[in-house]
Amino acid sequence: MAGGKSTPKKDKMIKISGGEAVKKGQILVRGLSCYKAGVNVKGINTMHAVCDGKVVFTKKKTRLGKLRTFISVIP
């Protein structure tokens, strides 16, 4: 297609998978609002690590019964 519209965007995605080591300030997720910030993570759409450690993905139920995926960094 003209203009490269057939290729998906590469900037909105998970940058680090679970269990990987990260450094302070490293971007974990960019442009995805379906993930929530957990412990030692800051940001809403672009989340980054507050400290060095390992990335952990956890699923928790909210008060309303919906499942949410939280991204945390364990030092």
C-alpha positions as CSV (number, residue, x, y, z in Angstrom):
1,M,0.0,0.0,0.0
2,A,1.1,3.6,-0.6
3,G,2.7,5.4,2.3
4,G,3.6,2.3,4.3
5,K,0.1,2.1,5.9
6,S,0.1,-1.7,5.8
7,T,2.9,-2.1,8.4
8,P,2.0,-2.0,12.0
9,K,3.4,0.7,14.3
10,K,6.4,-0.5,16.2
11,D,6.5,2.3,18.9
12,K,3.4,1.1,20.8
13,M,4.5,-2.1,22.5
14,I,6.0,-3.9,25.4
15,K,9.7,-3.2,25.4
16,I,10.8,-5.5,28.2
17,S,9.3,-9.0,29.0
18,G,8.8,-10.6,32.4
19,G,11.9,-11.8,34.2
20,E,14.3,-9.5,32.4
21,A,16.8,-7.3,34.3
22,V,16.2,-3.5,33.9
23,K,18.1,-0.4,34.9
24,K,16.7,2.8,36.5
25,G,14.9,4.9,33.9
26,Q,14.6,2.2,31.3
27,I,11.3,2.2,29.4
28,L,9.1,-0.9,30.0
29,V,5.9,-0.2,28.0
30,R,5.2,2.6,25.5
31,G,1.8,3.7,24.3
32,L,-0.3,0.9,25.9
33,S,-2.9,1.9,28.5
34,C,-4.0,-1.7,29.2
35,Y,-1.2,-2.2,31.7
36,K,-1.1,-0.5,35.1
37,A,2.0,0.7,37.0
38,G,2.9,-1.5,40.0
39,V,5.7,-1.3,42.5
40,N,8.8,0.7,41.4
41,V,7.2,1.7,38.1
42,K,6.0,5.2,37.1
43,G,3.9,6.5,34.2
44,I,0.6,5.9,32.6
45,N,1.1,5.1,28.9
46,T,4.9,5.2,28.9
47,M,6.0,3.3,32.0
48,H,9.6,3.3,33.2
49,A,11.5,1.7,36.0
50,V,12.2,3.7,39.2
51,C,15.1,1.4,40.3
52,D,17.3,-1.5,39.1
53,G,15.8,-5.0,39.3
54,K,13.7,-7.6,37.5
55,V,10.4,-7.1,35.8
56,V,7.3,-9.0,37.0
57,F,3.8,-9.1,35.5
58,T,0.9,-9.8,37.9
59,K,-2.8,-10.0,37.3
60,K,-5.1,-8.7,40.1
61,K,-8.8,-8.2,40.4
62,T,-10.1,-4.7,41.1
63,R,-13.0,-3.7,43.4
64,L,-15.4,-4.1,40.4
65,G,-14.2,-7.6,39.5
66,K,-12.2,-6.7,36.4
67,L,-8.7,-8.3,35.9
68,R,-5.9,-5.8,35.4
69,T,-2.3,-6.5,34.5
70,F,0.3,-4.7,36.7
71,I,3.9,-4.3,35.9
72,S,6.3,-4.1,38.8
73,V,10.1,-4.0,39.3
74,I,11.6,-6.1,42.1
75,P,14.9,-4.8,43.3
